[in-house]
Amino acid sequence: MRNLKWLKKATALLLTIALAGSLAACGSKADETPAADTAQEAEAPAAEETTADAAEEPVAAEIDKDAFDALIADGIVADDADIAASQWATAVKEAGVLRVGGTRTSFLFSQLDETDNGVRGFDAGLYQLLARYILGDESKYELTQVDSSTRESVLTSGQVDAVFATYSITDARKEVISFAGPYYTSKQAVLVKAGNTDITGVDDLAGKIVATQSGSTGPDILAEFAPEATVQEFANDQEARTALEQGRVDAYVTDYTLLLNAIVKNPGVYEIAGDTFGPEDNYGIGLPLDSDGVAFVNDFLKKIEDNGTWAELWKISLGDRTGIETVPEAPVIE
């Protein structure tokens, strides 16, 4: 995503959001197999700056379910020859279901709606489009819940075919699994309790107790950008935010998109302190190590970017719900 100025606007918009109701819930149209509490639940656009014009106070809209469902139902379907050329895709086709590791509580990326058992959002849309691409039916997926500590294990154990969970691509992870993509980009940010004036950005974390998630990129990022902070690692996002609310930590550092998700769901509770920082955090689709599914899924991603589906999915899942009109460029697929 090269055009990142919209992110300035995003923070101000999201900080003023009052949710009218909760979107809910999961529901693979196939069986869901919980594996753990979700942690990587991100959601909204990513980029370099987060300060914005606080004068604007739009109300975030719930996802347009009809538009989302229509977009997925109109997704492309792979040729038989494309599937036959990939052992990974052939195995999914023969099984008749795409087994996905993902989340169900990510307000903008993968949220279960208990009123109809649909899972909607940017990540959810991608794996449903992939299910349609391989199987000709977007409902043929099976969702296993994952968090930042279980994403590799469900792949290495063969429990799932792919992981869609705002999954940062790192060299360490590439030693045990492979990634398709990237399909999205974020950075790191600092979350504090609303009204905190002591911390205005990452430079103020020296001497502070800072939460992050174990198994995420947070500990390494803090070691580099806030080496004098006292770091406490938590198993998941909920535990880290609870520690912040209770005053057991002074701040919480993780992906900016994940923090925006928390702000959207908890208006008036948190603030983002200062600008985003650190290297670009590319999100990829986790696949088994050295799988030829990487080439197959990358080809799928390129097709939905070229035909406008990626941009439309971003608009429905993120842009329309945060008042951001400019669709960012999709990241270059590696």
C-alpha positions in Angstrom: 0.0 0.0 0.0 1.9 3.0 -1.2 -0.7 5.8 -0.8 -0.8 6.0 3.0 -2.1 9.4 3.8 -5.6 8.1 4.4 -4.4 6.5 7.6 -4.1 9.9 9.3 -7.8 10.3 8.7 -8.6 6.8 9.8 -7.4 7.2 13.4 -9.5 10.3 14.1 -12.5 8.7 12.5 -12.2 5.5 14.4 -11.5 7.2 17.8 -15.0 8.8 17.6 -16.9 5.7 16.6 -20.0 4.6 18.6 -21.0 1.2 17.6 -24.7 0.7 17.2 -24.5 -3.0 17.8 -22.1 -5.9 17.5 -21.5 -7.6 14.3 -21.0 -11.1 15.4 -19.9 -14.2 14.8 -18.5 -17.1 13.1 -19.7 -19.8 11.2 -18.1 -21.5 8.6 -20.9 -22.9 6.6 -19.0 -26.1 7.3 -18.0 -27.2 10.8 -16.0 -24.9 13.0 -13.3 -26.3 15.2 -12.1 -24.0 17.9 -8.4 -24.3 18.6 -7.7 -21.2 20.8 -8.8 -17.7 21.6 -8.1 -15.3 18.7 -5.3 -12.8 19.0 -4.5 -11.4 15.6 -7.8 -9.6 15.0 -6.9 -6.6 13.1 -8.6 -4.3 11.1 -8.5 -1.3 9.2 -6.1 0.2 6.7 -2.4 0.3 7.5 0.3 2.9 7.0 2.8 5.4 8.2 1.0 8.1 10.2 -1.9 8.1 12.6 -2.5 11.7 13.7 -5.6 13.3 12.1 -8.2 16.0 12.0 -10.4 15.3 15.0 -13.1 17.6 13.7 -14.7 14.9 11.7 -17.0 12.6 13.6 -18.7 10.1 11.3 -20.4 7.0 12.7 -18.9 3.7 11.5 -21.3 1.6 9.5 -21.7 -2.1 10.0 -20.6 -4.2 7.0 -23.0 -4.2 4.1 -23.8 -7.9 4.3 -25.7 -8.0 0.9 -22.8 -6.3 -0.9 -20.3 -8.5 0.8 -22.2 -11.7 0.0 -22.8 -10.7 -3.6 -19.2 -9.9 -4.2 -18.1 -13.3 -2.9 -20.8 -15.2 -4.8 -19.6 -13.5 -8.0 -16.0 -14.6 -7.4 -13.9 -16.3 -10.1 -13.6 -20.1 -10.4 -10.4 -21.8 -11.4 -10.0 -23.8 -14.5 -9.6 -27.6 -14.0 -6.1 -27.4 -15.5 -5.0 -24.7 -13.0 -6.1 -27.0 -10.1 -4.6 -30.1 -11.6 -1.2 -28.3 -11.9 -1.1 -27.8 -8.1 -0.9 -30.7 -5.6 -2.1 -28.4 -2.8 -5.2 -27.3 -4.8 -5.9 -30.8 -6.0 -5.9 -32.1 -2.4 -8.4 -29.3 -1.4 -10.6 -30.1 -4.4 -10.6 -33.8 -3.6 -11.5 -33.2 0.1 -14.4 -30.9 -1.0 -13.6 -28.3 1.7 -11.0 -25.6 2.3 -9.8 -25.9 5.9 -8.9 -22.5 7.2 -7.1 -21.3 10.3 -8.5 -17.9 11.2 -10.4 -15.7 13.6 -14.0 -15.0 14.3 -13.9 -11.8 16.4 -11.9 -9.4 14.2 -14.4 -6.6 13.7 -13.1 -5.5 10.4 -11.2 -8.6 9.1 -13.1 -11.7 10.2 -16.2 -11.3 12.4 -18.9 -13.8 13.1 -22.5 -12.6 12.7 -24.7 -14.8 14.9 -27.9 -13.6 13.2 -27.0 -15.6 10.1 -23.9 -17.5 11.0 -21.9 -15.7 8.4 -18.2 -14.6 8.8 -17.4 -11.4 7.1 -14.5 -9.0 6.7 -11.3 -8.6 4.7 -9.6 -11.9 5.6 -12.9 -13.8 5.7 -13.7 -12.5 2.2 -10.3 -13.7 0.9 -10.7 -17.2 2.1 -14.3 -17.5 1.0 -13.2 -16.3 -2.5 -10.4 -18.9 -2.5 -12.9 -21.6 -1.5 -15.1 -20.5 -4.4 -12.0 -20.4 -6.7 -11.1 -24.0 -6.0 -14.4 -25.6 -5.2 -16.9 -23.5 -7.1 -18.8 -22.8 -3.8 -17.7 -20.1 -1.3 -19.5 -21.9 1.6 -17.2 -24.9 1.4 -14.7 -23.9 4.1 -14.1 -25.1 7.6 -12.8 -22.6 10.2 -10.4 -23.5 13.0 -9.8 -20.6 15.4 -6.1 -19.7 15.9 -4.1 -17.1 17.8 -0.6 -15.8 17.4 0.9 -18.9 19.2 -1.0 -21.6 17.3 -0.9 -20.4 13.7 2.2 -22.4 12.8 1.2 -25.5 14.6 -2.1 -25.9 12.8 -0.2 -25.8 9.6 2.7 -28.1 10.5 0.3 -30.6 12.0 -1.8 -30.7 8.9 -4.9 -29.5 10.7 -5.6 -26.8 8.2 -4.8 -26.0 4.6 -4.1 -22.3 5.0 -4.1 -19.6 7.7 -5.8 -16.2 7.1 -5.2 -14.2 10.3 -3.5 -10.9 9.7 -0.4 -13.1 9.7 2.9 -11.1 9.5 5.5 -12.5 7.2 8.8 -13.0 9.1 12.0 -14.9 8.3 11.6 -17.0 11.5 8.1 -18.1 10.5 9.3 -18.9 6.9 11.6 -21.6 8.4 8.6 -23.7 9.4 5.8 -22.6 7.0 5.5 -20.8 3.7 3.6 -17.7 2.8 1.6 -16.5 -0.2 1.2 -12.8 -0.7 1.6 -10.3 0.9 -2.0 -9.2 0.5 -2.0 -6.4 3.1 0.4 -4.1 4.9 0.5 -2.6 8.4 3.0 -1.1 11.0 3.3 -1.0 14.8 1.5 1.4 17.1 1.2 2.3 20.8 -2.2 1.9 22.5 -2.8 3.7 25.8 -5.9 4.4 28.0 -8.0 7.3 26.9 -6.8 10.5 28.5 -3.2 9.4 28.9 -0.9 12.4 28.4 2.4 10.8 29.6 2.9 8.7 26.5 2.7 10.5 23.1 4.5 7.9 21.1 7.1 5.2 21.0 9.8 7.5 22.3 8.0 7.9 25.6 8.1 4.1 26.4 11.5 4.2 28.1 11.0 3.2 31.8 7.3 2.2 31.1 5.8 -1.3 31.4 4.6 -2.2 27.9 2.4 -5.1 26.9 2.7 -7.1 23.7 1.7 -10.5 22.5 4.0 -13.5 22.8 4.5 -15.2 19.5 4.0 -11.9 17.6 6.5 -9.5 16.1 6.0 -7.1 19.1 8.8 -8.3 21.4 11.5 -7.8 18.7 10.0 -4.5 17.6 10.1 -3.2 21.2 13.7 -4.5 21.7 14.7 -2.3 18.7 12.6 0.8 19.1 12.0 0.9 22.9 15.0 -0.9 24.5 14.5 0.8 27.9 10.9 -0.3 28.3 9.9 -3.2 30.5 8.2 -5.7 28.3 5.4 -8.0 29.5 4.2 -10.7 27.0 0.6 -11.9 27.0 -1.0 -14.8 25.3 -3.5 -12.8 23.3 -4.9 -9.4 22.5 -7.7 -9.6 25.1 -5.2 -10.3 28.0 -2.9 -7.5 26.9 -5.8 -5.0 26.7 -7.2 -6.1 30.1 -3.8 -5.5 31.7 -3.8 -2.0 30.1 -7.3 -1.3 31.4 -6.4 -2.4 34.9 -3.3 -0.3 35.0 -0.9 -3.3 35.2 0.9 -2.0 32.1 1.3 1.5 30.8 0.9 0.8 27.1 0.3 -1.9 24.6 2.3 -2.3 21.3 1.2 -4.4 18.4 0.0 -4.1 14.8 -1.8 -0.8 14.1 -4.7 -2.6 12.4 -5.3 -4.8 15.5 -5.3 -1.7 17.7 -7.8 0.1 15.4 -10.0 -2.9 15.8 -9.9 -2.5 19.6 -10.8 1.1 19.3 -13.7 0.5 17.1 -15.2 -2.1 19.5 -14.4 -0.1 22.6 -15.1 3.6 21.9 -13.8 6.0 24.5 -11.6 3.4 26.2 -8.3 3.6 24.4 -6.2 6.0 22.3 -3.4 5.5 19.9 -0.4 7.5 21.0 1.5 9.2 18.2 2.5 7.8 14.8 2.9 4.3 13.7 6.5 3.1 13.6 8.8 0.3 12.6 9.2 -1.6 9.3 6.3 -2.4 7.1 4.4 -5.4 8.4 3.3 -7.5 5.5 0.4 -9.9 6.0 0.6 -13.2 4.2 -1.5 -16.3 3.8 0.2 -19.2 5.7 0.6 -22.4 3.9 2.5 -25.7 4.6 6.3 -25.4 4.2 7.4 -25.6 0.5 3.9 -26.2 -0.7 3.1 -25.5 -4.3 0.0 -23.9 -2.9 2.1 -20.7 -2.7 2.2 -20.3 -6.5 -1.4 -21.3 -6.8 -2.6 -18.8 -4.1 -0.4 -16.0 -5.5 -1.9 -16.5 -8.9 -5.4 -16.3 -7.3 -4.4 -13.1 -5.5 -3.1 -11.5 -8.7 -6.3 -12.3 -10.5 -8.5 -10.8 -7.9 -6.3 -7.7 -7.7 -6.3 -7.3 -11.5 -10.1 -7.7 -11.9 -10.9 -5.2 -9.1 -12.2 -7.8 -6.5 -9.5 -7.0 -4.0 -10.3 -3.3 -4.1 -14.0 -3.9 -3.8 -13.5 -6.2 -0.9 -11.3 -3.6 0.8 -14.0 -1.0 0.2 -16.9 -3.1 1.6 -14.9 -4.5 4.6 -12.8 -1.4 5.6 -13.3 1.8 3.6 -17.1 2.1 3.7 -17.1 1.4 7.5 -14.5 3.9 8.4 -15.3 6.7 6.0 -12.1 6.3 4.1 -12.8 6.8 0.4 -9.3 6.2 -1.2 -8.6 2.6 -1.8 -4.9 1.8 -1.2 -2.7 0.0 -3.6 -2.4 -3.7 -3.0 1.1 -4.7 -1.9 3.4 -6.3 -4.5 3.1 -10.0 -4.3 6.5 -11.7 -3.6 
